[in-house]
Every structure is written in C-alpha cells, then in structure tokens.
Amino acid sequence: MSAKTAGRLDGTVALVTGASRGIGRAVALRYAAEGAHVVAVARTTGALEELDDEIRGAGGQAPTLVPLDLTDGPGIDRLGGALFERHRRLDILVGNAGQLGTLSPTGHIDPQTWQKVMEINVTANWRLIRSMDVLLRQAPAGRAIFVTSGITQTTLPYWSAYAASKAALEALVLSYAAEVAKTNLKVNLLDPGIVRTAMRAKAFPGERPEDLKPPEAVTDLFVSLAEATCSHHGERLRL
C-alpha cells in the first residue's frame, strides 16, 4: 500500500467563509484535498454537512463546520477564541462570503439591503481581520486572501451598493497589508473573474451557465496564495 502523497497545504489550518456553495465550497474542497484542516463557515448547516461528506468521501481530513451568520460580530470573535484554544494559530484565512443585494438605481435601494451588503462584504471582513490577526501572526507563514470583484475596475449603473462595498473591501485589505508588511503574514486580494455561481446567475439571468468557468477552475491561485512559499503581498490579483 503506497503512502499518500503530501499535499501543498499539509498541516495547515484554513478558515473559509461562504464555504457551503460556489467559490467558497470549491476552495474548501481543494484545500482539504491539499491536506489542510478546513474550518468551513456558512449560514446553512445542511450545506455544510454535505461539504463534510464530500471532503471525507474524498479522503480528506474531517473539517470543522461553523454555522455562522457573518453579521454576528461577537460570533466571529467567539470563533477566533475557539480557534486559539484548539490550534493556537490560523495559517490561512479566505474571506469569500459575499452579498449582491439588488441591482437598482442608487436612490431606490432599500436601506436594509444597503446595510446587509455592507455588513457582509465589508464589516464582516473587518471583524475577521480583527479576530484572526493575532492567530495569523502566530502561524509560521500566515496567509489572508480576500475575494473581490471586477466591478471595482469599471463603472456600471445600478451596481452602486455592491461596487461600493467591494471598493471599500479593497481599501480595507490593502491598508491591512501595509500594516503587516514587516511580518511573515501575506495579505492579498483575489478577483476570480466571471465564474458560474448563484450570485452571477442572479445578476445576469440571461447567461448560459455552461458558458462560464466552474468554481473549481479558479482554485489553483487560491492554493498558490495560501502556500508558505507565496511571495505576493498587498496585491490585487485577477484570474
């Protein structure tokens, strides 16, 4: 019986938000296949359990499942405390969870919708940084990857809430990257481009899903940015 080939992320602890579907799910599966212990965060318990079944079925290490609404800031803090108690560090943080909101004239956006987009796309990632920074610094080669969008590179009508939130996320992450530039921690933004996801289908219902790349097609760069040998820092990378 041959020994299992070592994965590129063997021995690491990787937290992935929005892990129950789309890009987050694909990244969680790929990280587990590369040997990481995945801490999978999402709102839906059933979808997390399906992820658990698939990771185990593929021979991966059983993940830690965290049913959590990322608008629950104290819940994020409790998660940070639990990770410290169990692992004393966090090697990889992937801030992937996102909220589209509604595509609408700016003056017509419902205040609750605006607030929810900002809470998930910006504030939740700030809370993650606030809670996980000390754990990432405890890792030999901490890596933080935040998912952004091409919307920040163009101007489109009706996209103001989502565009503003992703622009704010980019400013937040690049500032954080500058703050940790003299540490072993590497922090980057990743724009995966056009991917076949539920959010994409909601924004562009006329597209044929089969014409778009699937989420698993974008996981290579997520792995490269998570490796201890990664030299990228404070960058905005696009697939």
MIDOSE-1310 file (N, C-alpha, C; in nm, 2 decimals, decimal comma, always signed):
residues 239
msak	+0,09/-0,12/+0,00/+0,00/+0,00/+0,00/+0,09/+0,12/+0,00; +0,07/+0,21/-0,10/+0,16/+0,33/-0,11/+0,12/+0,44/-0,02; +0,21/+0,51/+0,03/+0,19/+0,63/+0,12/+0,11/+0,74/+0,04; +0,03/+0,81/+0,11/-0,04/+0,92/+0,05/+0,06/+1,03/+0,01
tagr	+0,04/+1,09/-0,11/+0,13/+1,20/-0,15/+0,10/+1,32/-0,07; +0,20/+1,39/-0,02/+0,18/+1,51/+0,06/+0,12/+1,62/-0,02; +0,02/+1,69/+0,04/-0,04/+1,80/-0,03/+0,03/+1,93/-0,01; +0,00/+2,03/-0,09/+0,07/+2,16/-0,09/+0,04/+2,23/+0,04
ldgt	-0,07/+2,20/+0,11/-0,11/+2,27/+0,23/-0,11/+2,18/+0,35; -0,04/+2,07/+0,35/-0,04/+1,97/+0,46/-0,01/+2,04/+0,59; -0,08/+2,01/+0,69/-0,06/+2,06/+0,83/-0,11/+2,20/+0,85; -0,17/+2,26/+0,76/-0,22/+2,40/+0,78/-0,37/+2,39/+0,83
valv	-0,41/+2,50/+0,89/-0,54/+2,53/+0,93/-0,60/+2,64/+0,85; -0,71/+2,62/+0,77/-0,76/+2,72/+0,68/-0,90/+2,75/+0,70; -0,93/+2,87/+0,73/-1,07/+2,92/+0,75/-1,12/+2,97/+0,62; -1,24/+2,92/+0,58/-1,30/+2,97/+0,45/-1,44/+3,01/+0,48
tgas	-1,48/+3,14/+0,45/-1,61/+3,18/+0,47/-1,69/+3,17/+0,34; -1,82/+3,15/+0,35/-1,91/+3,12/+0,24/-1,87/+2,99/+0,18; -1,85/+2,89/+0,27/-1,79/+2,76/+0,22/-1,89/+2,66/+0,18; -2,02/+2,70/+0,18/-2,12/+2,60/+0,15/-2,16/+2,59/+0,01
rgig	-2,12/+2,69/-0,07/-2,15/+2,69/-0,22/-2,05/+2,77/-0,30; -2,06/+2,76/-0,43/-1,99/+2,84/-0,52/-1,84/+2,84/-0,50; -1,77/+2,95/-0,51/-1,62/+2,96/-0,50/-1,58/+2,91/-0,36; -1,64/+2,95/-0,25/-1,60/+2,91/-0,12/-1,60/+2,76/-0,10
rava	-1,70/+2,69/-0,15/-1,71/+2,55/-0,14/-1,60/+2,48/-0,22; -1,58/+2,53/-0,34/-1,47/+2,48/-0,43/-1,33/+2,49/-0,36; -1,31/+2,61/-0,30/-1,18/+2,63/-0,23/-1,17/+2,54/-0,11; -1,28/+2,52/-0,03/-1,27/+2,44/+0,08/-1,24/+2,29/+0,04
lrya	-1,30/+2,24/-0,07/-1,27/+2,11/-0,12/-1,13/+2,10/-0,16; -1,08/+2,20/-0,23/-0,94/+2,19/-0,29/-0,84/+2,20/-0,17; -0,87/+2,29/-0,07/-0,77/+2,30/+0,04/-0,77/+2,16/+0,11; -0,89/+2,10/+0,13/-0,89/+1,97/+0,20/-0,81/+1,87/+0,12
aega	-0,83/+1,87/-0,01/-0,75/+1,78/-0,10/-0,60/+1,80/-0,09; -0,56/+1,92/-0,06/-0,42/+1,96/-0,05/-0,37/+1,94/+0,09; -0,45/+1,88/+0,18/-0,40/+1,84/+0,31/-0,43/+1,94/+0,43; -0,51/+2,05/+0,40/-0,54/+2,14/+0,50/-0,65/+2,09/+0,59
hvva	-0,65/+2,13/+0,72/-0,77/+2,12/+0,80/-0,86/+2,24/+0,78; -0,97/+2,22/+0,72/-1,06/+2,33/+0,68/-1,16/+2,36/+0,79; -1,17/+2,49/+0,82/-1,27/+2,55/+0,91/-1,37/+2,61/+0,82; -1,48/+2,55/+0,79/-1,58/+2,59/+0,69/-1,69/+2,67/+0,76
vart	-1,71/+2,80/+0,72/-1,80/+2,89/+0,77/-1,91/+2,92/+0,67; -2,04/+2,90/+0,71/-2,15/+2,93/+0,62/-2,28/+2,94/+0,71; -2,38/+2,99/+0,66/-2,51/+3,00/+0,74/-2,58/+2,87/+0,74; -2,57/+2,79/+0,64/-2,66/+2,68/+0,62/-2,60/+2,55/+0,67
tgal	-2,65/+2,49/+0,78/-2,60/+2,37/+0,84/-2,60/+2,25/+0,74; -2,71/+2,24/+0,67/-2,73/+2,12/+0,58/-2,62/+2,12/+0,47; -2,60/+2,24/+0,41/-2,50/+2,25/+0,31/-2,36/+2,23/+0,36; -2,33/+2,27/+0,48/-2,20/+2,24/+0,55/-2,18/+2,09/+0,57
eeld	-2,29/+2,02/+0,61/-2,28/+1,88/+0,63/-2,26/+1,81/+0,50; -2,31/+1,86/+0,39/-2,29/+1,80/+0,26/-2,14/+1,82/+0,22; -2,08/+1,93/+0,25/-1,94/+1,96/+0,23/-1,86/+1,86/+0,31; -1,89/+1,84/+0,43/-1,82/+1,75/+0,52/-1,82/+1,61/+0,46
deir	-1,94/+1,56/+0,41/-1,95/+1,43/+0,35/-1,86/+1,42/+0,23; -1,85/+1,52/+0,14/-1,77/+1,52/+0,02/-1,62/+1,52/+0,06; -1,58/+1,60/+0,16/-1,44/+1,60/+0,20/-1,40/+1,47/+0,25; -1,48/+1,41/+0,34/-1,45/+1,28/+0,40/-1,45/+1,17/+0,29
gagg	-1,54/+1,18/+0,20/-1,55/+1,08/+0,09/-1,43/+1,08/+0,00; -1,37/+1,20/-0,01/-1,25/+1,21/-0,10/-1,12/+1,17/-0,02; -1,14/+1,14/+0,11/-1,02/+1,10/+0,18/-0,95/+1,22/+0,26; -1,02/+1,33/+0,26/-0,97/+1,45/+0,33/-0,99/+1,44/+0,48
qapt	-0,92/+1,53/+0,55/-0,94/+1,54/+0,70/-1,07/+1,60/+0,73; -1,14/+1,54/+0,82/-1,28/+1,59/+0,86/-1,27/+1,74/+0,89; -1,35/+1,83/+0,83/-1,34/+1,97/+0,85/-1,41/+2,01/+0,98; -1,38/+2,13/+1,03/-1,46/+2,19/+1,13/-1,57/+2,27/+1,07
lvpl	-1,70/+2,24/+1,11/-1,81/+2,31/+1,05/-1,86/+2,42/+1,14; -1,87/+2,54/+1,09/-1,91/+2,65/+1,17/-2,04/+2,72/+1,11; -2,16/+2,68/+1,15/-2,28/+2,75/+1,11/-2,28/+2,89/+1,17; -2,26/+2,99/+1,09/-2,25/+3,13/+1,15/-2,29/+3,23/+1,04
dltd	-2,38/+3,32/+1,09/-2,41/+3,44/+1,01/-2,31/+3,54/+1,03; -2,24/+3,59/+0,93/-2,12/+3,68/+0,94/-2,16/+3,82/+0,99; -2,29/+3,84/+0,99/-2,33/+3,97/+1,05/-2,33/+3,96/+1,21; -2,30/+3,85/+1,26/-2,29/+3,83/+1,40/-2,14/+3,85/+1,44
gpgi	-2,11/+3,98/+1,47/-1,97/+4,01/+1,50/-1,92/+3,94/+1,63; -1,99/+3,94/+1,74/-1,95/+3,86/+1,85/-1,93/+3,71/+1,82; -2,01/+3,66/+1,73/-1,99/+3,52/+1,69/-1,85/+3,50/+1,62; -1,81/+3,59/+1,54/-1,68/+3,59/+1,48/-1,57/+3,59/+1,59
drlg	-1,59/+3,68/+1,69/-1,49/+3,68/+1,80/-1,49/+3,55/+1,87; -1,60/+3,49/+1,89/-1,60/+3,36/+1,96/-1,53/+3,25/+1,88; -1,55/+3,26/+1,75/-1,48/+3,17/+1,66/-1,33/+3,18/+1,67; -1,28/+3,31/+1,68/-1,14/+3,33/+1,69/-1,09/+3,27/+1,82
galf	-1,17/+3,29/+1,93/-1,13/+3,23/+2,06/-1,12/+3,08/+2,05; -1,22/+3,02/+1,99/-1,22/+2,87/+1,98/-1,10/+2,82/+1,90; -1,07/+2,89/+1,79/-0,95/+2,85/+1,71/-0,82/+2,86/+1,79; -0,81/+2,97/+1,87/-0,69/+2,98/+1,95/-0,68/+2,87/+2,05
erhr	-0,80/+2,83/+2,12/-0,80/+2,72/+2,21/-0,76/+2,59/+2,15; -0,80/+2,57/+2,03/-0,78/+2,44/+1,96/-0,65/+2,43/+1,89; -0,61/+2,54/+1,82/-0,50/+2,53/+1,73/-0,38/+2,63/+1,76; -0,41/+2,73/+1,84/-0,32/+2,83/+1,87/-0,27/+2,92/+1,76
rldi	-0,33/+2,89/+1,64/-0,28/+2,97/+1,52/-0,39/+2,95/+1,41; -0,38/+3,03/+1,31/-0,45/+3,02/+1,18/-0,36/+3,04/+1,07; -0,34/+2,94/+0,98/-0,24/+2,96/+0,87/-0,30/+3,03/+0,75; -0,43/+3,01/+0,73/-0,49/+3,06/+0,61/-0,63/+3,12/+0,64
lvgn	-0,66/+3,24/+0,59/-0,79/+3,30/+0,60/-0,84/+3,33/+0,46; -0,95/+3,28/+0,42/-1,01/+3,32/+0,29/-1,15/+3,39/+0,32; -1,15/+3,52/+0,30/-1,27/+3,60/+0,32/-1,34/+3,60/+0,18; -1,43/+3,50/+0,17/-1,50/+3,48/+0,04/-1,65/+3,52/+0,04
agql	-1,72/+3,50/+0,15/-1,86/+3,53/+0,15/-1,90/+3,67/+0,10; -2,00/+3,67/+0,02/-2,04/+3,80/-0,04/-2,19/+3,81/-0,06; -2,23/+3,93/-0,07/-2,38/+3,96/-0,08/-2,39/+4,06/-0,20; -2,48/+4,02/-0,29/-2,50/+4,11/-0,41/-2,60/+4,22/-0,38
gtls	-2,70/+4,19/-0,30/-2,80/+4,29/-0,28/-2,90/+4,30/-0,40; -2,94/+4,42/-0,43/-3,03/+4,44/-0,55/-2,96/+4,53/-0,65; -2,98/+4,50/-0,78/-2,93/+4,59/-0,88/-3,04/+4,69/-0,91; -3,02/+4,82/-0,87/-3,13/+4,92/-0,86/-3,07/+5,06/-0,87
ptgh	-3,14/+5,15/-0,92/-3,10/+5,29/-0,91/-3,06/+5,32/-0,77; -2,95/+5,40/-0,75/-2,90/+5,42/-0,62/-3,00/+5,47/-0,52; -3,08/+5,57/-0,57/-3,18/+5,63/-0,48/-3,29/+5,54/-0,44; -3,30/+5,42/-0,51/-3,41/+5,33/-0,48/-3,37/+5,21/-0,39
idpq	-3,25/+5,21/-0,36/-3,20/+5,09/-0,28/-3,26/+5,10/-0,14; -3,32/+4,99/-0,09/-3,38/+4,98/+0,04/-3,26/+4,99/+0,14; -3,28/+5,07/+0,25/-3,18/+5,09/+0,35/-3,13/+4,95/+0,41; -3,22/+4,86/+0,43/-3,18/+4,73/+0,49/-3,10/+4,65/+0,39
twqk	-3,13/+4,66/+0,27/-3,05/+4,59/+0,16/-2,91/+4,65/+0,16; -2,90/+4,78/+0,16/-2,77/+4,85/+0,16/-2,68/+4,81/+0,28; -2,75/+4,81/+0,40/-2,68/+4,77/+0,52/-2,63/+4,63/+0,52; -2,71/+4,53/+0,47/-2,67/+4,39/+0,46/-2,55/+4,37/+0,37
vmei	-2,55/+4,44/+0,25/-2,44/+4,43/+0,16/-2,31/+4,48/+0,23; -2,32/+4,59/+0,30/-2,20/+4,64/+0,36/-2,16/+4,56/+0,48; -2,25/+4,50/+0,55/-2,22/+4,42/+0,67/-2,14/+4,29/+0,62; -2,19/+4,23/+0,52/-2,13/+4,10/+0,47/-2,00/+4,13/+0,40
nvta	-2,00/+4,22/+0,30/-1,89/+4,24/+0,22/-1,77/+4,32/+0,28; -1,80/+4,41/+0,38/-1,70/+4,49/+0,44/-1,68/+4,47/+0,59; -1,79/+4,49/+0,66/-1,78/+4,48/+0,81/-1,74/+4,34/+0,85; -1,80/+4,24/+0,80/-1,76/+4,10/+0,84/-1,62/+4,07/+0,81
nwrl	-1,56/+4,12/+0,70/-1,42/+4,10/+0,68/-1,33/+4,18/+0,77; -1,38/+4,30/+0,81/-1,30/+4,37/+0,92/-1,31/+4,30/+1,05; -1,42/+4,24/+1,08/-1,43/+4,16/+1,21/-1,34/+4,04/+1,20; -1,34/+3,98/+1,08/-1,25/+3,86/+1,07/-1,10/+3,90/+1,09
irsm	-1,06/+4,02/+1,03/-0,93/+4,06/+1,05/-0,90/+4,09/+1,20; -1,00/+4,16/+1,26/-0,98/+4,20/+1,40/-0,97/+4,07/+1,49; -1,04/+3,97/+1,46/-1,04/+3,85/+1,54/-0,93/+3,75/+1,50; -0,89/+3,75/+1,38/-0,80/+3,64/+1,33/-0,65/+3,69/+1,32
dvll	-0,63/+3,82/+1,32/-0,50/+3,88/+1,30/-0,39/+3,82/+1,40; -0,42/+3,81/+1,52/-0,33/+3,75/+1,62/-0,30/+3,60/+1,59; -0,40/+3,53/+1,54/-0,38/+3,39/+1,51/-0,30/+3,38/+1,38; -0,32/+3,46/+1,28/-0,24/+3,46/+1,16/-0,10/+3,49/+1,18
rqap	-0,07/+3,58/+1,28/+0,06/+3,62/+1,31/+0,13/+3,51/+1,39; +0,06/+3,42/+1,45/+0,12/+3,31/+1,53/+0,16/+3,19/+1,43; +0,11/+3,19/+1,31/+0,14/+3,09/+1,21/+0,28/+3,12/+1,16; +0,36/+3,02/+1,12/+0,49/+3,04/+1,06/+0,48/+3,12/+0,93
agra	+0,37/+3,10/+0,85/+0,36/+3,18/+0,73/+0,21/+3,20/+0,71; +0,15/+3,30/+0,78/+0,01/+3,33/+0,77/-0,02/+3,38/+0,64; -0,14/+3,35/+0,59/-0,19/+3,39/+0,46/-0,33/+3,44/+0,47; -0,36/+3,56/+0,42/-0,50/+3,61/+0,42/-0,54/+3,65/+0,27
ifvt	-0,65/+3,59/+0,23/-0,69/+3,61/+0,09/-0,84/+3,66/+0,09; -0,86/+3,77/+0,03/-1,00/+3,83/+0,03/-1,05/+3,84/-0,11; -1,17/+3,79/-0,14/-1,23/+3,78/-0,27/-1,29/+3,92/-0,31; -1,25/+3,97/-0,42/-1,30/+4,10/-0,46/-1,37/+4,08/-0,60
sgit	-1,40/+4,18/-0,67/-1,47/+4,17/-0,80/-1,42/+4,27/-0,90; -1,44/+4,24/-1,03/-1,40/+4,33/-1,13/-1,49/+4,45/-1,14; -1,60/+4,46/-1,06/-1,68/+4,58/-1,06/-1,61/+4,70/-1,01; -1,50/+4,68/-0,93/-1,42/+4,79/-0,88/-1,33/+4,86/-0,99
qttl	-1,32/+4,79/-1,10/-1,24/+4,83/-1,21/-1,31/+4,90/-1,33; -1,44/+4,91/-1,31/-1,53/+4,97/-1,41/-1,64/+5,05/-1,35; -1,73/+5,11/-1,42/-1,84/+5,19/-1,37/-1,97/+5,14/-1,44; -2,06/+5,08/-1,37/-2,18/+5,03/-1,42/-2,30/+5,09/-1,35
pyws	-2,41/+5,13/-1,42/-2,53/+5,18/-1,35/-2,59/+5,06/-1,27; -2,66/+5,10/-1,16/-2,74/+5,01/-1,08/-2,66/+4,91/-0,99; -2,53/+4,92/-1,00/-2,44/+4,83/-0,92/-2,38/+4,91/-0,80; -2,44/+5,02/-0,76/-2,37/+5,10/-0,66/-2,34/+5,04/-0,53
ayaa	-2,44/+4,96/-0,47/-2,42/+4,90/-0,34/-2,30/+4,80/-0,34; -2,31/+4,71/-0,44/-2,21/+4,60/-0,45/-2,07/+4,66/-0,48; -2,07/+4,76/-0,58/-1,94/+4,82/-0,62/-1,88/+4,90/-0,50; -1,96/+4,97/-0,43/-1,91/+5,05/-0,32/-1,85/+4,96/-0,21
skaa	-1,92/+4,85/-0,19/-1,88/+4,75/-0,08/-1,75/+4,69/-0,12; -1,73/+4,65/-0,25/-1,61/+4,59/-0,29/-1,49/+4,69/-0,30; -1,52/+4,81/-0,33/-1,42/+4,91/-0,33/-1,37/+4,94/-0,19; -1,46/+4,94/-0,09/-1,43/+4,96/+0,05/-1,35/+4,84/+0,10
leal	-1,39/+4,72/+0,06/-1,31/+4,60/+0,10/-1,17/+4,61/+0,05; -1,15/+4,65/-0,08/-1,01/+4,66/-0,13/-0,93/+4,76/-0,05; -0,99/+4,88/-0,02/-0,92/+4,98/+0,06/-0,88/+4,92/+0,20; -0,97/+4,85/+0,26/-0,95/+4,79/+0,39/-0,84/+4,69/+0,39
vlsy	-0,84/+4,60/+0,29/-0,74/+4,49/+0,28/-0,60/+4,54/+0,25; -0,60/+4,64/+0,16/-0,46/+4,69/+0,12/-0,40/+4,77/+0,24; -0,49/+4,84/+0,31/-0,44/+4,91/+0,43/-0,38/+4,81/+0,53; -0,46/+4,70/+0,56/-0,41/+4,59/+0,65/-0,28/+4,53/+0,60
aaev	-0,27/+4,51/+0,47/-0,15/+4,45/+0,41/-0,03/+4,54/+0,44; -0,05/+4,68/+0,43/+0,06/+4,77/+0,46/+0,10/+4,76/+0,60; +0,00/+4,74/+0,69/+0,03/+4,74/+0,84/+0,11/+4,62/+0,88; +0,10/+4,50/+0,80/+0,17/+4,38/+0,84/+0,29/+4,35/+0,75
aktn	+0,33/+4,45/+0,67/+0,43/+4,43/+0,57/+0,56/+4,38/+0,62; +0,59/+4,41/+0,75/+0,72/+4,36/+0,81/+0,71/+4,23/+0,89; +0,60/+4,16/+0,87/+0,58/+4,04/+0,94/+0,58/+3,92/+0,84; +0,56/+3,80/+0,89/+0,56/+3,68/+0,80/+0,42/+3,67/+0,73
lkvn	+0,33/+3,75/+0,76/+0,19/+3,74/+0,71/+0,18/+3,81/+0,57; +0,12/+3,73/+0,48/+0,10/+3,79/+0,34/-0,05/+3,81/+0,32; -0,09/+3,92/+0,27/-0,23/+3,96/+0,26/-0,25/+4,00/+0,11; -0,35/+3,94/+0,05/-0,38/+3,98/-0,09/-0,53/+3,98/-0,12
lldp	-0,56/+4,05/-0,23/-0,70/+4,05/-0,29/-0,70/+3,96/-0,41; -0,81/+3,88/-0,43/-0,82/+3,80/-0,55/-0,95/+3,82/-0,62; -0,94/+3,86/-0,74/-1,06/+3,87/-0,83/-1,07/+3,75/-0,92; -1,16/+3,66/-0,89/-1,17/+3,54/-0,97/-1,22/+3,55/-1,11
givr	-1,27/+3,67/-1,15/-1,33/+3,69/-1,28/-1,47/+3,63/-1,29; -1,51/+3,60/-1,41/-1,65/+3,55/-1,43/-1,66/+3,40/-1,40; -1,74/+3,37/-1,30/-1,75/+3,23/-1,25/-1,89/+3,19/-1,24; -1,92/+3,06/-1,27/-2,06/+3,01/-1,26/-2,10/+2,99/-1,12
tamr	-2,17/+3,09/-1,06/-2,21/+3,09/-0,92/-2,36/+3,14/-0,92; -2,42/+3,11/-0,80/-2,56/+3,16/-0,78/-2,57/+3,31/-0,79; -2,46/+3,38/-0,74/-2,46/+3,53/-0,74/-2,46/+3,58/-0,89; -2,37/+3,51/-0,97/-2,36/+3,55/-1,11/-2,50/+3,53/-1,18
akaf	-2,56/+3,42/-1,15/-2,69/+3,39/-1,21/-2,80/+3,49/-1,18; -2,79/+3,54/-1,05/-2,89/+3,64/-1,01/-2,86/+3,77/-1,08; -2,73/+3,80/-1,10/-2,70/+3,93/-1,16/-2,72/+3,93/-1,31; -2,70/+3,81/-1,37/-2,71/+3,80/-1,52/-2,79/+3,68/-1,55
pger	-2,92/+3,69/-1,53/-3,01/+3,57/-1,55/-3,02/+3,52/-1,70; -2,97/+3,61/-1,79/-2,98/+3,56/-1,93/-2,86/+3,48/-1,98; -2,76/+3,47/-1,90/-2,64/+3,40/-1,94/-2,66/+3,25/-1,93; -2,59/+3,17/-2,02/-2,59/+3,03/-2,01/-2,49/+2,98/-1,92
pedl	-2,52/+2,92/-1,81/-2,42/+2,87/-1,71/-2,31/+2,79/-1,77; -2,35/+2,71/-1,86/-2,24/+2,62/-1,92/-2,14/+2,69/-2,00; -2,16/+2,82/-2,03/-2,06/+2,90/-2,10/-1,96/+2,96/-2,00; -1,98/+2,95/-1,87/-1,89/+3,01/-1,77/-1,81/+2,91/-1,70
kppe	-1,69/+2,95/-1,66/-1,60/+2,86/-1,59/-1,66/+2,82/-1,46; -1,65/+2,69/-1,42/-1,70/+2,65/-1,29/-1,61/+2,69/-1,17; -1,66/+2,70/-1,05/-1,58/+2,74/-0,94/-1,45/+2,67/-0,92; -1,45/+2,54/-0,94/-1,33/+2,46/-0,92/-1,22/+2,50/-1,01
avtd	-1,25/+2,57/-1,12/-1,15/+2,61/-1,22/-1,06/+2,73/-1,17; -1,11/+2,79/-1,06/-1,03/+2,91/-1,01/-0,95/+2,88/-0,88; -0,95/+2,75/-0,84/-0,89/+2,72/-0,71/-0,74/+2,72/-0,71; -0,67/+2,71/-0,83/-0,53/+2,70/-0,83/-0,46/+2,82/-0,77
lfvs	-0,51/+2,94/-0,80/-0,45/+3,06/-0,75/-0,47/+3,07/-0,60; -0,59/+3,02/-0,55/-0,62/+3,02/-0,41/-0,51/+2,94/-0,33; -0,48/+2,82/-0,39/-0,38/+2,74/-0,33/-0,24/+2,80/-0,34; -0,20/+2,86/-0,45/-0,07/+2,93/-0,46/-0,06/+3,04/-0,36
laea	-0,16/+3,12/-0,34/-0,15/+3,23/-0,25/-0,15/+3,18/-0,10; -0,20/+3,06/-0,08/-0,20/+3,01/+0,06/-0,07/+2,94/+0,10; +0,01/+2,91/+0,00/+0,13/+2,83/+0,03/+0,24/+2,92/+0,11; +0,32/+2,85/+0,18/+0,42/+2,92/+0,26/+0,52/+2,99/+0,17
tcsh	+0,54/+2,94/+0,05/+0,64/+2,99/-0,05/+0,58/+3,11/-0,12; +0,46/+3,15/-0,10/+0,40/+3,26/-0,18/+0,47/+3,39/-0,14; +0,51/+3,47/-0,24/+0,58/+3,59/-0,22/+0,49/+3,72/-0,25; +0,37/+3,69/-0,30/+0,28/+3,81/-0,32/+0,23/+3,87/-0,19
hger	+0,23/+4,00/-0,19/+0,18/+4,07/-0,07/+0,12/+4,21/-0,11; +0,01/+4,24/-0,06/-0,05/+4,37/-0,08/-0,09/+4,39/-0,23; -0,13/+4,28/-0,29/-0,16/+4,29/-0,44/-0,30/+4,26/-0,46; -0,35/+4,30/-0,58/-0,48/+4,27/-0,63/-0,46/+4,18/-0,75
lrl	-0,48/+4,05/-0,74/-0,46/+3,96/-0,85/-0,59/+3,92/-0,91; -0,58/+3,90/-1,04/-0,71/+3,86/-1,12/-0,68/+3,74/-1,20; -0,77/+3,64/-1,20/-0,76/+3,53/-1,29/-0,80/+3,56/-1,43
